[in-house]
Amino acid sequence: MIAAVRKGIIAFGHFWWDFLIGDTPELALATGVIIGVAFLLAGSRWAGAIILPGLATVFLLLSVLRGRRRAPGG
């Protein structure tokens, strides 16, 4: 019984790891960074409106560049 519960917990953890992290851990890290910066800028609406989309754009561009380097023929 305990082995089945342990196996289920491990499978559940593997599912969430693959779902959230997948093959692009930098995007999961970027999401955490953007959420953290959003909390820090909670009192400043204008700074948040400028900085947060800029951060998202930078992280997405870095991810695309990384993907192009890893792709065959890229």
MMTF fields as JSON, N, C-alpha, C and O atoms, coordinates in Angstrom:
{
  "mmtfVersion": "1.0.0",
  "mmtfProducer": "UNKNOWN",
  "numBonds": 295,
  "numAtoms": 296,
  "numGroups": 74,
  "numChains": 1,
  "numModels": 1,
  "chainsPerModel": [1],
  "groupsPerChain": [74],
  "chainIdList": ["A"],
  "bondAtomList": [4, 2, 8, 6, 12, 10, 16, 14, 20, 18, 24, 22, 28, 26, 32, 30, 36, 34, 40, 38, 44, 42, 48, 46, 52, 50, 56, 54, 60, 58, 64, 62, 68, 66, 72, 70, 76, 74, 80, 78, 84, 82, 88, 86, 92, 90, 96, 94, 100, 98, 104, 102, 108, 106, 112, 110, 116, 114, 120, 118, 124, 122, 128, 126, 132, 130, 136, 134, 140, 138, 144, 142, 148, 146, 152, 150, 156, 154, 160, 158, 164, 162, 168, 166, 172, 170, 176, 174, 180, 178, 184, 182, 188, 186, 192, 190, 196, 194, 200, 198, 204, 202, 208, 206, 212, 210, 216, 214, 220, 218, 224, 222, 228, 226, 232, 230, 236, 234, 240, 238, 244, 242, 248, 246, 252, 250, 256, 254, 260, 258, 264, 262, 268, 266, 272, 270, 276, 274, 280, 278, 284, 282, 288, 286, 292, 290],
  "bondOrderList": [1, 1, 1, 1, 1, 1, 1, 1, 1, 1, 1, 1, 1, 1, 1, 1, 1, 1, 1, 1, 1, 1, 1, 1, 1, 1, 1, 1, 1, 1, 1, 1, 1, 1, 1, 1, 1, 1, 1, 1, 1, 1, 1, 1, 1, 1, 1, 1, 1, 1, 1, 1, 1, 1, 1, 1, 1, 1, 1, 1, 1, 1, 1, 1, 1, 1, 1, 1, 1, 1, 1, 1, 1],
  "groupList": [{"groupName": "MET", "atomNameList": ["N", "CA", "C", "O"], "elementList": ["N", "C", "C", "O"], "formalChargeList": [0, 0, 0, 0], "bondAtomList": [1, 0, 2, 1, 3, 2], "bondOrderList": [1, 1, 2], "singleLetterCode": "M", "chemCompType": "L-PEPTIDE LINKING"}, {"groupName": "ILE", "atomNameList": ["N", "CA", "C", "O"], "elementList": ["N", "C", "C", "O"], "formalChargeList": [0, 0, 0, 0], "bondAtomList": [1, 0, 2, 1, 3, 2], "bondOrderList": [1, 1, 2], "singleLetterCode": "I", "chemCompType": "L-PEPTIDE LINKING"}, {"groupName": "ALA", "atomNameList": ["N", "CA", "C", "O"], "elementList": ["N", "C", "C", "O"], "formalChargeList": [0, 0, 0, 0], "bondAtomList": [1, 0, 2, 1, 3, 2], "bondOrderList": [1, 1, 2], "singleLetterCode": "A", "chemCompType": "L-PEPTIDE LINKING"}, {"groupName": "VAL", "atomNameList": ["N", "CA", "C", "O"], "elementList": ["N", "C", "C", "O"], "formalChargeList": [0, 0, 0, 0], "bondAtomList": [1, 0, 2, 1, 3, 2], "bondOrderList": [1, 1, 2], "singleLetterCode": "V", "chemCompType": "L-PEPTIDE LINKING"}, {"groupName": "ARG", "atomNameList": ["N", "CA", "C", "O"], "elementList": ["N", "C", "C", "O"], "formalChargeList": [0, 0, 0, 0], "bondAtomList": [1, 0, 2, 1, 3, 2], "bondOrderList": [1, 1, 2], "singleLetterCode": "R", "chemCompType": "L-PEPTIDE LINKING"}, {"groupName": "LYS", "atomNameList": ["N", "CA", "C", "O"], "elementList": ["N", "C", "C", "O"], "formalChargeList": [0, 0, 0, 0], "bondAtomList": [1, 0, 2, 1, 3, 2], "bondOrderList": [1, 1, 2], "singleLetterCode": "K", "chemCompType": "L-PEPTIDE LINKING"}, {"groupName": "GLY", "atomNameList": ["N", "CA", "C", "O"], "elementList": ["N", "C", "C", "O"], "formalChargeList": [0, 0, 0, 0], "bondAtomList": [1, 0, 2, 1, 3, 2], "bondOrderList": [1, 1, 2], "singleLetterCode": "G", "chemCompType": "PEPTIDE LINKING"}, {"groupName": "PHE", "atomNameList": ["N", "CA", "C", "O"], "elementList": ["N", "C", "C", "O"], "formalChargeList": [0, 0, 0, 0], "bondAtomList": [1, 0, 2, 1, 3, 2], "bondOrderList": [1, 1, 2], "singleLetterCode": "F", "chemCompType": "L-PEPTIDE LINKING"}, {"groupName": "HIS", "atomNameList": ["N", "CA", "C", "O"], "elementList": ["N", "C", "C", "O"], "formalChargeList": [0, 0, 0, 0], "bondAtomList": [1, 0, 2, 1, 3, 2], "bondOrderList": [1, 1, 2], "singleLetterCode": "H", "chemCompType": "L-PEPTIDE LINKING"}, {"groupName": "TRP", "atomNameList": ["N", "CA", "C", "O"], "elementList": ["N", "C", "C", "O"], "formalChargeList": [0, 0, 0, 0], "bondAtomList": [1, 0, 2, 1, 3, 2], "bondOrderList": [1, 1, 2], "singleLetterCode": "W", "chemCompType": "L-PEPTIDE LINKING"}, {"groupName": "ASP", "atomNameList": ["N", "CA", "C", "O"], "elementList": ["N", "C", "C", "O"], "formalChargeList": [0, 0, 0, 0], "bondAtomList": [1, 0, 2, 1, 3, 2], "bondOrderList": [1, 1, 2], "singleLetterCode": "D", "chemCompType": "L-PEPTIDE LINKING"}, {"groupName": "LEU", "atomNameList": ["N", "CA", "C", "O"], "elementList": ["N", "C", "C", "O"], "formalChargeList": [0, 0, 0, 0], "bondAtomList": [1, 0, 2, 1, 3, 2], "bondOrderList": [1, 1, 2], "singleLetterCode": "L", "chemCompType": "L-PEPTIDE LINKING"}, {"groupName": "THR", "atomNameList": ["N", "CA", "C", "O"], "elementList": ["N", "C", "C", "O"], "formalChargeList": [0, 0, 0, 0], "bondAtomList": [1, 0, 2, 1, 3, 2], "bondOrderList": [1, 1, 2], "singleLetterCode": "T", "chemCompType": "L-PEPTIDE LINKING"}, {"groupName": "PRO", "atomNameList": ["N", "CA", "C", "O"], "elementList": ["N", "C", "C", "O"], "formalChargeList": [0, 0, 0, 0], "bondAtomList": [1, 0, 2, 1, 3, 2], "bondOrderList": [1, 1, 2], "singleLetterCode": "P", "chemCompType": "L-PEPTIDE LINKING"}, {"groupName": "GLU", "atomNameList": ["N", "CA", "C", "O"], "elementList": ["N", "C", "C", "O"], "formalChargeList": [0, 0, 0, 0], "bondAtomList": [1, 0, 2, 1, 3, 2], "bondOrderList": [1, 1, 2], "singleLetterCode": "E", "chemCompType": "L-PEPTIDE LINKING"}, {"groupName": "SER", "atomNameList": ["N", "CA", "C", "O"], "elementList": ["N", "C", "C", "O"], "formalChargeList": [0, 0, 0, 0], "bondAtomList": [1, 0, 2, 1, 3, 2], "bondOrderList": [1, 1, 2], "singleLetterCode": "S", "chemCompType": "L-PEPTIDE LINKING"}],
  "groupTypeList": [0, 1, 2, 2, 3, 4, 5, 6, 1, 1, 2, 7, 6, 8, 7, 9, 9, 10, 7, 11, 1, 6, 10, 12, 13, 14, 11, 2, 11, 2, 12, 6, 3, 1, 1, 6, 3, 2, 7, 11, 11, 2, 6, 15, 4, 9, 2, 6, 2, 1, 1, 11, 13, 6, 11, 2, 12, 3, 7, 11, 11, 11, 15, 3, 11, 4, 6, 4, 4, 4, 2, 13, 6, 6],
  "groupIdList": [1, 2, 3, 4, 5, 6, 7, 8, 9, 10, 11, 12, 13, 14, 15, 16, 17, 18, 19, 20, 21, 22, 23, 24, 25, 26, 27, 28, 29, 30, 31, 32, 33, 34, 35, 36, 37, 38, 39, 40, 41, 42, 43, 44, 45, 46, 47, 48, 49, 50, 51, 52, 53, 54, 55, 56, 57, 58, 59, 60, 61, 62, 63, 64, 65, 66, 67, 68, 69, 70, 71, 72, 73, 74],
  "secStructList": [7, 2, 2, 2, 2, 2, 2, 2, 2, 2, 2, 2, 2, 2, 2, 2, 2, 2, 2, 2, 6, 6, 6, 7, 2, 2, 2, 2, 2, 2, 2, 2, 2, 2, 2, 2, 2, 2, 2, 2, 6, 6, 6, 7, 2, 2, 2, 2, 2, 2, 2, 2, 2, 2, 2, 2, 2, 2, 2, 2, 2, 2, 2, 2, 2, 2, 2, 2, 2, 2, 1, 6, 6, 7],
  "xCoordList": [0.824, 0.0, 0.864, 0.618, 1.87, 2.733, 3.546, 3.795, 3.955, 4.723, 3.875, 4.382, 2.588, 1.698, 1.49, 1.466, 1.341, 1.175, 2.453, 2.401, 3.593, 4.875, 5.034, 5.456, 4.701, 4.795, 3.866, 4.235, 2.669, 1.725, 2.221, 2.067, 2.82, 3.359, 4.521, 4.634, 5.367, 6.496, 5.993, 6.497, 5.005, 4.449, 3.808, 3.949, 3.107, 2.484, 3.551, 3.384, 4.645, 5.745, 6.392, 6.712, 6.587, 7.163, 6.242, 6.718, 4.942, 3.999, 4.119, 4.239, 4.088, 4.14, 5.478, 5.523, 6.57, 7.884, 7.899, 8.346, 7.409, 7.397, 6.442, 6.72, 5.32, 4.328, 4.835, 4.677, 5.438, 5.869, 7.246, 7.457, 8.165, 9.522, 9.699, 10.169, 9.322, 9.43, 10.848, 11.793, 11.001, 12.335, 12.895, 13.963, 12.196, 12.685, 12.646, 11.762, 13.593, 13.592, 13.813, 13.434, 14.429, 14.656, 13.344, 13.258, 12.33, 11.036, 10.343, 9.659, 10.514, 9.969, 10.685, 10.047, 11.991, 12.76, 12.352, 12.203, 12.173, 11.762, 10.405, 10.187, 9.491, 8.174, 8.303, 7.655, 9.13, 9.358, 9.967, 9.578, 10.922, 11.569, 10.552, 10.499, 9.754, 8.763, 7.731, 7.341, 7.284, 6.324, 6.959, 6.31, 8.226, 8.917, 9.063, 8.842, 9.433, 9.561, 8.195, 8.095, 7.148, 5.803, 5.42, 4.81, 5.771, 5.494, 6.298, 5.793, 7.547, 8.371, 7.854, 8.003, 7.249, 6.764, 5.262, 4.631, 4.696, 3.246, 2.761, 1.629, 3.554, 3.123, 3.318, 2.79, 4.051, 4.359, 3.762, 4.354, 2.594, 1.897, 2.628, 2.688, 3.186, 3.848, 5.135, 5.425, 5.911, 7.156, 6.844, 7.535, 5.817, 5.423, 4.936, 5.202, 4.23, 3.7, 4.809, 4.623, 5.947, 7.074, 8.052, 8.505, 8.375, 9.418, 8.947, 9.688, 7.752, 7.311, 7.186, 7.662, 6.566, 6.568, 7.973, 8.276, 8.821, 10.207, 10.94, 11.673, 10.745, 11.352, 10.843, 11.622, 9.539, 8.959, 9.538, 9.853, 9.678, 10.232, 11.677, 12.064, 12.467, 13.879, 13.986, 14.761, 13.215, 13.283, 12.83, 13.427, 11.793, 11.333, 12.364, 12.587, 12.981, 14.017, 15.216, 15.769, 15.614, 16.721, 16.373, 17.216, 15.139, 14.704, 14.697, 15.097, 14.248, 14.238, 15.663, 15.942, 16.556, 17.944, 18.575, 19.319, 18.276, 18.791, 18.231, 18.964, 16.957, 16.341, 16.908, 17.074, 17.202, 17.788, 19.175, 19.551, 19.944, 21.29, 21.223, 22.084, 20.195, 20.081, 19.464, 19.643, 18.753, 18.071, 19.087, 20.095, 18.814, 19.724, 19.682, 18.607, 20.828, 20.926, 20.75, 20.69, 20.664, 20.423, 21.642, 21.63],
  "yCoordList": [-1.203, 0.0, 1.262, 2.189, 1.289, 2.467, 2.622, 3.742, 1.514, 1.584, 2.167, 2.918, 1.827, 2.362, 3.856, 4.603, 4.297, 5.734, 6.469, 7.535, 5.905, 6.538, 6.636, 7.67, 5.571, 5.563, 6.612, 7.285, 6.753, 7.765, 9.179, 10.048, 9.411, 10.74, 11.077, 12.206, 10.106, 10.334, 10.612, 11.512, 9.85, 10.078, 11.462, 12.151, 11.866, 13.187, 14.278, 15.261, 14.108, 15.072, 15.145, 16.231, 13.993, 13.984, 14.685, 15.416, 14.476, 15.152, 16.658, 17.359, 17.172, 18.613, 19.183, 20.277, 18.473, 18.938, 19.07, 20.083, 18.039, 18.069, 19.135, 19.777, 19.327, 20.308, 21.73, 22.564, 22.026, 23.389, 23.718, 24.822, 22.789, 23.05, 22.61, 23.38, 21.373, 20.851, 20.898, 20.615, 21.255, 21.307, 22.725, 22.949, 23.678, 25.064, 25.598, 26.381, 25.182, 25.658, 27.166, 27.775, 27.776, 29.224, 29.999, 31.075, 29.482, 30.17, 30.053, 30.983, 28.923, 28.789, 29.755, 30.393, 29.86, 30.805, 32.24, 33.065, 32.534, 33.881, 34.232, 35.369, 33.274, 33.521, 33.875, 34.807, 33.142, 33.454, 34.825, 35.555, 35.177, 36.501, 37.608, 38.605, 37.43, 38.457, 38.612, 39.735, 37.515, 37.604, 38.298, 39.11, 37.987, 38.652, 40.146, 40.94, 40.537, 41.96, 42.641, 43.792, 41.935, 42.514, 42.805, 43.836, 41.908, 42.157, 43.341, 44.131, 43.473, 44.599, 45.932, 46.968, 45.905, 47.13, 47.34, 48.109, 46.674, 46.733, 48.156, 48.479, 49.0, 50.356, 51.339, 52.45, 50.96, 51.861, 51.314, 50.456, 51.816, 51.301, 51.609, 50.762, 52.817, 53.2, 52.425, 51.981, 52.262, 51.499, 50.045, 49.443, 49.495, 48.13, 47.982, 46.971, 48.976, 48.93, 49.012, 48.591, 49.544, 49.655, 48.499, 47.904, 48.183, 47.196, 45.764, 44.976, 45.416, 44.022, 43.538, 42.446, 44.306, 43.843, 43.8, 42.932, 44.726, 44.704, 43.453, 42.839, 43.069, 41.843, 40.618, 39.74, 40.562, 39.431, 39.35, 38.262, 40.48, 40.509, 40.029, 39.241, 40.493, 40.087, 38.585, 37.914, 38.046, 36.611, 35.787, 34.753, 36.231, 35.492, 35.543, 34.543, 36.695, 36.801, 35.911, 35.265, 35.879, 35.012, 33.546, 32.757, 33.186, 31.81, 31.444, 30.34, 32.361, 32.108, 31.969, 31.075, 32.832, 32.736, 31.422, 30.797, 31.008, 29.727, 28.588, 27.66, 28.638, 27.594, 27.523, 26.438, 28.673, 28.697, 28.089, 27.417, 28.322, 27.74, 26.232, 25.515, 25.743, 24.296, 23.556, 22.344, 24.248, 23.605, 23.179, 23.853, 22.062, 21.641, 22.646, 23.062, 23.018, 23.979, 25.419, 26.319, 25.66, 27.01, 27.604, 28.746],
  "zCoordList": [0.0, 0.0, 0.0, -0.771, 0.863, 0.951, -0.337, -0.783, -0.924, -2.169, -3.295, -4.128, -3.325, -4.363, -4.183, -5.161, -2.942, -2.671, -3.05, -3.663, -2.687, -3.025, -4.544, -5.062, -5.244, -6.707, -7.315, -8.278, -6.761, -7.241, -7.006, -7.864, -5.835, -5.528, -6.469, -6.947, -6.725, -7.633, -9.046, -9.718, -9.498, -10.835, -10.924, -11.935, -9.868, -9.829, -9.906, -10.628, -9.165, -9.21, -10.574, -11.057, -11.2, -12.548, -13.541, -14.41, -13.426, -14.318, -14.183, -15.188, -12.952, -12.763, -13.192, -13.755, -12.942, -13.389, -14.907, -15.445, -15.595, -17.055, -17.576, -18.589, -16.892, -17.316, -17.118, -18.01, -15.976, -15.668, -16.245, -16.747, -16.179, -16.622, -18.071, -18.909, -18.357, -19.718, -20.231, -19.494, -21.493, -22.08, -22.12, -22.69, -21.527, -21.488, -20.059, -19.713, -19.235, -17.845, -17.736, -16.736, -18.765, -18.677, -18.706, -18.114, -19.374, -19.381, -18.028, -17.6, -17.352, -15.996, -15.05, -14.212, -15.183, -14.371, -14.694, -13.792, -15.97, -16.377, -15.799, -15.379, -15.771, -15.195, -13.723, -13.246, -13.007, -11.592, -11.388, -10.476, -12.233, -12.13, -12.413, -11.694, -13.452, -13.803, -12.695, -12.375, -12.106, -11.002, -9.805, -9.147, -9.515, -8.407, -8.639, -7.725, -9.85, -10.172, -10.104, -9.678, -10.521, -10.445, -8.998, -8.713, -8.088, -6.673, -6.157, -5.359, -6.604, -6.164, -6.708, -6.06, -7.892, -8.522, -8.296, -9.022, -7.311, -7.1, -6.834, -7.193, -6.233, -5.925, -7.068, -7.02, -8.073, -9.172, -10.47, -11.124, -10.829, -12.0, -13.301, -14.192, -13.421, -14.666, -14.877, -15.988, -13.808, -13.941, -14.302, -15.124, -13.692, -14.008, -15.43, -16.079, -15.916, -17.279, -18.317, -19.458, -17.935, -18.86, -18.675, -19.653, -17.437, -17.154, -17.409, -17.997, -16.988, -17.108, -18.558, -18.866, -19.455, -20.855, -21.45, -22.269, -21.043, -21.514, -21.053, -21.829, -19.781, -19.275, -20.021, -20.392, -20.237, -20.967, -22.377, -22.858, -23.03, -24.38, -24.389, -25.252, -23.448, -23.375, -23.15, -23.831, -22.197, -21.919, -23.127, -23.427, -23.814, -24.986, -26.123, -26.805, -26.322, -27.352, -27.032, -27.922, -25.765, -25.374, -25.585, -26.01, -25.29, -25.497, -26.977, -27.347, -27.82, -29.262, -29.788, -30.588, -29.352, -29.783, -29.341, -30.096, -28.116, -27.619, -28.448, -28.789, -28.776, -29.581, -30.985, -31.543, -31.551, -32.906, -32.919, -33.879, -31.856, -31.775, -31.624, -32.134, -30.92, -30.668, -31.854, -31.977, -32.713, -33.841, -34.897, -35.11, -35.55, -36.63, -37.785, -38.216, -38.265, -39.358, -38.912, -39.751, -37.589, -37.097, -36.599, -36.142]
}
